Amino acid sequence: MKYGIYTLLLTFIVATADAKVFKAYNGDIDFNHSKHMGMYPCKDCHEGAPRAFGIDKQSGHKLCIGCHKKEGAGPIRHCSECHGNTKKD
């Protein structure tokens, strides 16, 4: 019974770690958290212990666009590459 509860909890955590949706007036942003977790250490985005955090326009653009430009990968050219474009990160 104890292992069943832990398995259920772990499944929930993994499932919720996959998809993050950031609300924005010009189109919500679907973010694949699991994909990024596999490529970068937590400290690249999270200060202190990893935890959920809110993100506004200024911090989102600085963190996300800054990293995408530095890496030379992902959306960086037009707002619609992230905003309102479901199933993309």
Contacts in CASP RR format, 6 or more apart in sequence:
PFRMAT RR
TARGET T0000
AUTHOR 0000-0000-0000
METHOD contacts of the structure
MODEL  1
MKYGIYTLLLTFIVATADAKVFKAYNGDIDFNHSKHMGMYPCKDCHEGAP
RAFGIDKQSGHKLCIGCHKKEGAGPIRHCSECHGNTKKD
14 34 0 8 1.000
17 33 0 8 1.000
17 34 0 8 1.000
17 37 0 8 1.000
18 32 0 8 1.000
18 33 0 8 1.000
18 34 0 8 1.000
19 30 0 8 1.000
19 31 0 8 1.000
19 32 0 8 1.000
19 33 0 8 1.000
20 30 0 8 1.000
20 31 0 8 1.000
20 32 0 8 1.000
20 33 0 8 1.000
21 28 0 8 1.000
21 29 0 8 1.000
21 30 0 8 1.000
21 31 0 8 1.000
22 28 0 8 1.000
22 29 0 8 1.000
22 31 0 8 1.000
22 55 0 8 1.000
22 60 0 8 1.000
24 57 0 8 1.000
24 83 0 8 1.000
24 84 0 8 1.000
26 79 0 8 1.000
26 83 0 8 1.000
26 84 0 8 1.000
27 83 0 8 1.000
27 84 0 8 1.000
28 83 0 8 1.000
28 84 0 8 1.000
28 86 0 8 1.000
29 82 0 8 1.000
29 83 0 8 1.000
29 84 0 8 1.000
29 85 0 8 1.000
30 84 0 8 1.000
30 85 0 8 1.000
30 86 0 8 1.000
30 87 0 8 1.000
30 88 0 8 1.000
30 89 0 8 1.000
31 89 0 8 1.000
32 89 0 8 1.000
35 89 0 8 1.000
36 45 0 8 1.000
36 89 0 8 1.000
42 50 0 8 1.000
44 67 0 8 1.000
45 63 0 8 1.000
46 53 0 8 1.000
55 63 0 8 1.000
64 82 0 8 1.000
65 76 0 8 1.000
68 74 0 8 1.000
68 75 0 8 1.000
68 76 0 8 1.000
69 76 0 8 1.000
74 81 0 8 1.000
74 89 0 8 1.000
75 81 0 8 1.000
75 82 0 8 1.000
75 85 0 8 1.000
75 88 0 8 1.000
81 88 0 8 1.000
82 88 0 8 1.000
END
